[in-house]
């Protein structure tokens, strides 16, 4: 197995491969180590790894009723969140899975046979489950498959992620006691007797939850395409668009717009890191843009503000979005967003719905991730190493009032709309899953 | 680089089926050999009770960093040699997540290697070769490595070279340290690598240190003529001693049975004999990332600072990489573990504080690392210090740049100055102040309970200053002396060096070579003294002094035996090492002084000074003649030098002994004895009395002062023109 890839050092790909051969607990620990050692970093890899490991938890851990399954998932989730508290997506995925379990459980309980039989396939047939395992590694940039998905009108294309809200609605109408006012444990506790000993039902629940997690994985892998679908609406001919250290999401978005529109793009680059000369940054991206006939201008961060008065739109790829609408993004984005606001340029944030977190930390500093000191200063510079205290922020928080539009895989939203998106995707009882879990014996 | 690396890896894969099973297994599974014992004692007194690899670095045992580094690089099989305190290391790892019995271990194999009576790294590696545990490329690291390097590219490059030729046996991982002074470069010993610019082949390796007499490096002319057209000589590299080796490296160790150190012996030797063995060693020089070895206390200090400065990312407390840690970063770069508490008016800055530690009000803590379960009283000032677990510091105490090991109790109102090392379980009473850096321990270097020093440490103490007898065995030019203290400074060493070295080139200008080793406090000391034996191999010099002193001491201890054989042996050694007169004189002086000091101690009868001196010089037949011919062997200048050597040796050996007062009178006694034996003349002794070097430093001056009576008497005797020439034989 290790001979598949060149190196020995661990990364996401190796981790996913190792999942099959390892015991569950060993896999969880190896993921925790990878997160702590930052060998898996960035919101998308973290989200994928989390989804995979939770799938393993559901499939392989011991549980005999919904309660114990919820407990298993939230325990694992809590450990993952602790391992890398700055990556909010980990918590988001855990909440999604918890919500999914609750939905499936209540669904099955409500109307034992026919409901689950008729409801369950609906979400899964959007993407056939056969292709799941390779999807992330190989097909992410496969434009053929993405075109079919993206060709759908936005609402339909996001059907898979509406699934939870749909079943929540369903759930609210059929079984009112599970509403958030009541403690989740009372309701599910009351229901346990019907579950216990019913092996086939457990089996059904297990496969349904697994299907649900597969959907989440699909959703993550399709986010970029779905977001890119609204590119043409956002970018108009002749626009001067500024992007800051474009992530793959942003790149896809711009490239999609470039197919139809003629505009000018400013790429604000990270301050020159030590090894990479600025020319090398985003080289492939720039090549593709110029192939599409788009004017590309590279701007260093420092010279950026002079251009700001002419910029129409600033597009920022989010690492996470908190409940207030604040955006966790690469360091440097906040200054750009503020300048854009002053000059009246629109600030557009691209974020997959899985990056939208119900958390709203009261302390901004707890969201910011601090990186390696050697990012900007060479360790071989002795006097600087011993004489200066170097702080490298990897992320920063863009205050919500600076953001005009959020584009997710569900479409375009304003800040006011975020709260309803959160309510659609997460259950209230799961919002603080890492806190209530601790209260259990 | 990385591009190349990938190609090579894929080509390696392509060829694999053609190879034997064992080899292909070696390619798939990365193995590592961890040397958890480096056969050094630079962490004394702490390592008397605990192995070095379990000492906490930023509240985590050193070995954890090493193992995380290996796990990060996808190492599968790990072999650990524990060495000293084997049981403690095995027990620790056995209970940790790394144990092969633990389900959480990322390693498929973790095996301890026990080697009976290994005395050096070389012995261990030769034993590894015999066992043939490793069958493919493996990483050779020490148990005190802290690194975050990803070695994929280096491994791939190594593999590619090995595919190209079986003679390419090893790749060293080095880190560029820049031309300027750098805290993480090893002080004292500077490794010098000669590396081919294009092929990265390492052509020559040597070590330099500021104590050596010749500030130059000699290189094989063949390097320029045959081996390379373009090469760099780099003295700036930080060498964490991470090596990617093929099993042939072990075989090569076996072939050269006398190699002990991986760098100074093995690397130097293999590169020197490139024509004979035909092996090639390469160096991968990293500009990015971090790699260093906590190989001595100064490096321990530097690496701790690097951890605080986040250079070792992701291995920083705040990431909680190590199990069961719950650190959180707060303002002012204070990283506090859950469960720690501090008073609100305590001023904390740039520090790490472990769980269950409490800090009293008004305390000021800067740049320090405090372990778990400590109690820091109120109004304590901690600066640049390291406090390990469960230590108590009383109110109002001031500690600067020191290490306090676990379970130490420091009373109220104490003051512990820069450079102090306080070992496990030491208790210090209230209101004790030390004027200079002090090393305290409850046990002696052999692990026995120490007799407590109530005068120094107050009534509630259980410790005494720590004195390592092995220090004396070291040659004064051995650079490892420079690495024994927490504070690197040449100032102190200049004194002791100049005190033994005898040829002074008074106007030797500052050498460029060593100017970058000098810390600020060394700059104004008299560095011109730092010199100068005839240029010969430094390794030879060291062994000469140690061997000669041992040989002579053995002969002297035999007491009644004939001294001729010892003399013969000594002269043989001299010829073998091409030792200079000055070195011989030093060795002779040291040997006799040690014997005399020994005789004063109670175990050997506790003779008084004059008796001891007499016994040392006259007990063996021929000893006095030997001293006369070999030790002094000349006129007034030689006599002066010999007395100076005696004085310095005495200053050295009487240090830390309880018999200090008694042994301090040894110098006049010995001089008198030598005078009586006609080995020294008045001119010599008086010349020494006038000599400025005799008062070089406090203790030297103190020793000299004791001889005042003798000198006055000699002066009088001279004036009276040899009135009573021989009467001094009986008087004491």
Interface residues (C-beta under 8 A of the other chain):
Chain A: X2 X3 X6 X7 X8 X9 X10 X14 X23 X25 X26 X29 X30 X33 X36 X37 X38 X39 X82 X83 X274 X275 X365 X370 X371 X372 X373 X374 X378 X379 X380 X381 X382 X383 X385 X386 X389 X390 X391 X392
Chain B: X5 X6 X9 X10 X13 X16 X27 X28 X29 X30 X68 X71 X72 X73 X74 X75 X76 X97 X103 X104 X106 X150 X151 X152 X153 X155 X156 X175 X176 X177 X178 X180 X181 X182 X183 X184 X185 X236 X287 X288 X289 X290 X305 X306 X309 X310 X311 X313 X314 X315 X318 X319 X320 X321 X329 X331 X333 X350
